[in-house]
């Protein structure tokens, strides 16, 4: 390999490609077709394509590190005469220089589009995003009657108001993730805010030109605070940083300023502005008001004189329509319809450098953290990016829990929580993560995860956690920090994901059916008392039930499943029927879905909640479309398994269904047609007990009576690597962590095992 130089990205990429071509010649100059076939024959989980080989050998792009290492391993599986020799292992010493070389080239890459390369005057490439976001998902709040457009936290951060399109505001307890349903429904529309006395301030849905106050405890309308204060509907409400002033803007281009506590108008008005006001905010001292108009752009005004302070600010993004002010009013963020984003100093009106990179698609909402160090940027693709305001760089991977555009983002006043509201009618509540503790266990996991990446992706086992008796099911908590495990002695144990130590009091009473276990995003755990027809929500924090039980089956509940948006919970019973429930209320969502006399052994819901699948003891798989009426009595039946079908799982995209059972096979099905997808996946030496897709859909994991954990590439229909072993008996349960970095398995040998498989 040529010595590493300090050239540009293009030069170093070309040099890397030249070294690959040189290695190919040294190994008998095999053709592209020969290399693809050699990788397939090697049975080492390596897959190469003609297009990838062309890109790598010709320097068209920098391929991923795992792809490069796979190619080098295959090239080194030839001797100098072109004869085949064993494929080097992941940790072979001769691979280390190639890893270092790839890392050096990757460090030069700027992330510019294909065909465009950085020039000598370009700004330095952003540093790679940290592997962990500053905020982790805590609760998914469901039950809003329409798209969520506005969010507001109470001053203490313990209450969140979410306003939907359909003239309704729901209030949520941020500590529990539960709604304040007992306080009554709030009929209101448009933006929401909390007044200095913590009463809720909303736009009156009966007269959208007025602002109402709601009692913070009784949730009854206390009085009309600002009655008919505008000629047109109110579109924006905002307080000054000290809470003393309130500004309201209507859809016709008029703005009013008020003393918030007394509801008395400041003797100034901003009428007949040339365009619609898309955002409002104060500077830190409350003396200057910044208005963003869809025609003029950003303009600063004197609050107590209603006089403009100069011309509109220059250097606007294209068609600015989304803005946010930092809590102290010193920084203004403005986004354009093209995804461009600009930060500027409100005192000088000058842009701040560096400028964050453009997003793909329109930016739907912006919000600063209370300390002004972070900016939450919501995109139309459902992602929320956290940007460091000092550097313009991302502070971690995007938050991707929504399936539709995000319309609202809000930080709690102390910055410990972040809420996002979406067109998918859900609110996601994130919690700020503490800095990584210097505990040896955490360090061990980090080191092992790095070893996984450096070693080309081979899963790395963590030390097993032993129990006194057989273990049956396992589930990760929504934040990934806790594992819940059912035991053969009818208990539920809670273990810290990293250390394996007890994380909460076990559930010992009532006795729990070991085959049923499911977390919902708000942290509750659904379990089923042994030999009953009931499913109960459980709060691991209080070690007590956390809601009304779900009853309706005429026999024991066998399995549980949750839709990706957490709206629906499905149960399968020994009576052969499936049932749907609304997770927010615990009420039935339609009538039962009858199967037949054979027991229902498994159940799954598609990510969009439109399809329900039941698996049965007679080897059939039944598929219902539940997007319309939920009292359907007809289903599509999928045939193919020989013997009981124990497990079913949908791919994250919802296009593929995987099923597995006593015949030792895993079968894949096209959801749209109901036809088989490729050949059956075989390799287990007996019954396949459980299935789970990784969150990115790249891998399918299966466990069986042979004690093995296997990884499959569902797109190619092939195994990935060798079986992962360690259990001394049948493995009935498998789960994947929410971030896709860990697999957990439980066995009849009484051990809990964890495998680091990413992040990938």
Beta strands, then each sheet from edge to edge (+ up, - down):
strand 1: 135-141
strand 2: 148-153
strand 3: 159-164
strand 4: 168-173
strand 5: 178-179
strand 6: 186-187
strand 7: 189-194
strand 8: 200-203
strand 9: 211-214
strand 10: 221-226
strand 11: 234-239
strand 12: 245-250
strand 13: 255-259
strand 14: 264-270
strand 15: 277-282
strand 16: 288-293
strand 17: 297-302
strand 18: 307-308
strand 19: 320-325
strand 20: 331-336
strand 21: 341-345
strand 22: 363-368
strand 23: 374-379
strand 24: 384-388
strand 25: 406-411
strand 26: 417-422
strand 27: 427-432
strand 28: 460-461
strand 29: 465-466
strand 30: 471-476
strand 31: 482-487
strand 32: 492-496
strand 33: 518-519
strand 34: 525-527
strand 35: 534-539
strand 36: 544-545
strand 37: 550-551
strand 38: 557-562
strand 39: 568-573
strand 40: 577-582
strand 41: 593-594
strand 42: 600-605
strand 43: 611-616
strand 44: 621-625
strand 45: 636-638
strand 46: 645-650
strand 47: 656-661
strand 48: 665-670
strand 49: 681-682
strand 50: 688-693
strand 51: 700-704
strand 52: 709-713
strand 53: 718-719
strand 54: 733-736
strand 55: 742-746
strand 56: 751-756
sheet 1: 1+ 27- 26+ 25-
sheet 2: 2+ 3- 4+ 5-
sheet 3: 2+ 3- 4+ 6-
sheet 4: 7+ 8- 9+ 10-
sheet 5: 11+ 12- 13+ 14-
sheet 6: 15+ 16- 17+ 18-
sheet 7: 19+ 20- 21+
sheet 8: 22+ 23- 24+
sheet 9: 28+ 56- 29+
sheet 10: 28+ 56- 55+ 54-
sheet 11: 30+ 31- 32+
sheet 12: 33+ 34- 35+ 36-
sheet 13: 33+ 34- 35+ 37-
sheet 14: 38+ 39- 40+ 41-
sheet 15: 42+ 43- 44+ 45-
sheet 16: 46+ 47- 48+ 49-
sheet 17: 50+ 51- 52+ 53-
end
